[in-house]
Amino acid sequence: MKWLAKNLEDKSHKYILISHIYAGSRFNEKKEGLTWLEKYNDMFFSLTKKNKDQIMLEIGGHDHWEDLRYF
């Protein structure tokens, strides 16, 4: 998150965010408990909201859960 926040400080660029395992994803072999780790979800969405004019597109990877998130 620190790396992303630092790069987004540069207002002279537009960004495409690509991740294989996205912020807040949680690995759980037994498929019990929460799918998302709220702390990182909140941090990531806060950064994207704050810098929405610089972010052209976000492409997230997979976590093998039968779930979908959108923003």
N, C-alpha and C positions, 0 to 999 in steps of 0.2 A: 504494500500500500504506500509505503514511503517513496518507493521508486516511481510509482504512478503519479502520486501527488507532486513530486518534484518535476517530472516531465510536463505535467499539465500546467505548471506555472509559466511555461514559455507560451505566451499568448500569440506568438507569430506563426504557430503551426496548427494544422488540423490533424486529428488523429482517428485511426481505426483501431479499436481495441479488439484484440483476438486472444482468446485463452482456451487452453485445452481443458483444464479444470478451473472453473470460474471461482471468483471470490465467494466465500461462504459455503462452498460445497463440502459435504462431509462424507467420508467413507465409512460405511457400516456394513460389515459382512452379514450380520444377522437381520438387517433391515428393521431394526428397532430404533425407537427414539426419533429425534428431530433430523430432518434431511438437511436443513440449513443451519449454519452457525451464525446467529443473528449479529454478533459483533462485527464480523467481516462483511456480511451482507450490508449492514447499516453504513459501514465505512465506505464500501464500494459505491453504493447508491448515493451517498452524500457527495462523494467526489464527482460522480457522473452528473448529478443535478447541478452542482456548482459550476461545472465546466461544460455544460450541455452545448454551448455554441462552438466549442472546439472539437467535439466528438461527432464525427460523421456517421459512424456505424460501430456497433458492438456485436461481435460474433463469439458466442460461448460454446465450449465443448460439451462433453458428456460426462455423466457420472453413473450410468447404468441403472438409474432409478426410473421408475415409470412415473415421472413427474415433469412438470414444465413450469418455468417461471418466465414472466415477462415484465417489462418495465415501460 
